[in-house]
Amino acid sequence: MRSRNAYNVQELAGAFGDLGTFIPFLVGYLTVSKMDPVGVLVAFGIFKIFAGLYFRTPVPIQPMKAIGTAAITHPGAIMPAAILASGLFTGAFWLVMGLTGAVTWIARITSRSIVQGLVLGLGLSLILEGVRLMDGDWLIAVAAMSLTFVLLSYRRLPAMLVLLAFGAVTALVREPGILTELAGLSFRLRLPHLAIAGLRWEDLVTGVLVLGLPQVALTLGNAIVATVEENNELFPDRPITVRAVAIDHGVMNLVGASLGGVPMCHGAGGMAGHVRFGARTGGSLVILGALVLFTGLFLGDSVATLFKLFPASLLGVILLFGGLELATGALGDSPGKQDRYVLLLTAGIAMWNMGAGYLAGLLLHHAIRRGVVRL
């Protein structure tokens, strides 16, 4: 019998282990791309709750990285409607890949050394991104890192909850005006609306060619193959399959885009962050999803104020520890020399582009197997 979800202080702390990735992209989508916060947060909230209840492990729900980066860095050229179109394309693509079983075949030809390389590359990338977020605020970052290292040894005092409190106090000391803004928060129920009714052909073309297609390899490598590997290694009593995860990607993006949400995915890095700070069941996702859903429905107009309680340096520390958790668990059993070549090539290129890293590792692995390359 599969383990039941737990709802306790440890799961509450672990629920916030993915904020280092979640909040920066969310801020970009809402402030730069001008997405409606209600649709975005409600979609995330619903599917975080669903993932926690269905998988019963800390399988994260994150913004898709390639799509998010392209959209946020080209606000004038990529409009909200194109972002919604990319979600529809992504959903349809992975639903077909899952239902036909094509994603299972792809996973079958993917060696363990390729997956380990993807995980290692992602872990190192998260560490570097965490350091980048800390840049310019090293006093707070070092204090938060030191506090986290000490508290991770004490299960009775969850490191994440102390870290969040430390960040909030720091933000309030630096900007006392935030207290006034918090006191003025207004609770008003707003429901998402059907957001795809007015899509134009130009939006669909941009959503598919500029945003959706470049994301495919990244989703395959990180959000599906690496996530399944990470989950099944950490929680062998609650295994998941690439087919189920692909279908889940399809459903959540088709529904999410219809509600006005942004393209969503899973990710091994997010899972490592949840686990590093205490999550062991899907209860952490249910807790976080309920908070995000409540915020979207009742505090959609005040999200910008709430984000001010999370300094960038704090998010950098969270990312750093998630990356450390992921990278240190990537090697597993000591691989042979040829597998190390595949692993390191995959990891190195994956730090630049996850999809390119996956393809490079796949080509080298099969070239070695067929005797084309001898190392």
Stockholm file with secondary structure:
# STOCKHOLM 1.0

chainA/1-375         MRSRNAYNVQELAGAFGDLGTFIPFLVGYLTVSKMDPVGVLVAFGIFKIFAGLYFRTPVPIQPMKAIGTAAITHPGAIMPAAILASGLFTGAFWLVMGLTGAVTWIARITSRSIVQGLVLGLGLSLILEGVRLMDGDWLIAVAAMSLTFVLLSYRRLPAMLVLLAFGAVTALVREPGILTELAGLSFRLRLPHLAIAGLRWEDLVTGVLVLGLPQVALTLGNAIVATVEENNELFPDRPITVRAVAIDHGVMNLVGASLGGVPMCHGAGGMAGHVRFGARTGGSLVILGALVLFTGLFLGDSVATLFKLFPASLLGVILLFGGLELATGALGDSPGKQDRYVLLLTAGIAMWNMGAGYLAGLLLHHAIRRGVVRL
#=GR chainA/1-375 SS CCCCCCCSHHHHHHHTTTHHHHHHHHHHHHHTSCCCHHHHHHHHHHHHHHHHHHHCSCCCCEECHHHHHHHHHCTTTSCHHHHHHHHHHHHHHHHHHHHHTHHHHHHHTSCHHHHHHHHHHHHHHHHHHHHHHHTTCHHHHHHHHHHHHHHTTCTTSCHHHHHHHHHHHHHHHHCTHHHHHHHTCCCCCCCCCCCSTTCCHHHHHIIIIIIIHHHHHHIIIIIIIIHHHHHHHHCTTSCCCHHHHHHHHHHHHHHHHHTTCCCEECCHHHHHHHHHTTCCSTHHHHHHHHHHHHHHHHSGGGHHHHHTTSCHHHHHHHHHHHHHHHHHTSCCSCCCHHHHHHHHHHHHHHTTCHHHHHHHHHHHHHHHHTTSSCC
#=GC SS_cons         CCCCCCCSHHHHHHHTTTHHHHHHHHHHHHHTSCCCHHHHHHHHHHHHHHHHHHHCSCCCCEECHHHHHHHHHCTTTSCHHHHHHHHHHHHHHHHHHHHHTHHHHHHHTSCHHHHHHHHHHHHHHHHHHHHHHHTTCHHHHHHHHHHHHHHTTCTTSCHHHHHHHHHHHHHHHHCTHHHHHHHTCCCCCCCCCCCSTTCCHHHHHIIIIIIIHHHHHHIIIIIIIIHHHHHHHHCTTSCCCHHHHHHHHHHHHHHHHHTTCCCEECCHHHHHHHHHTTCCSTHHHHHHHHHHHHHHHHSGGGHHHHHTTSCHHHHHHHHHHHHHHHHHTSCCSCCCHHHHHHHHHHHHHHTTCHHHHHHHHHHHHHHHHTTSSCC
//
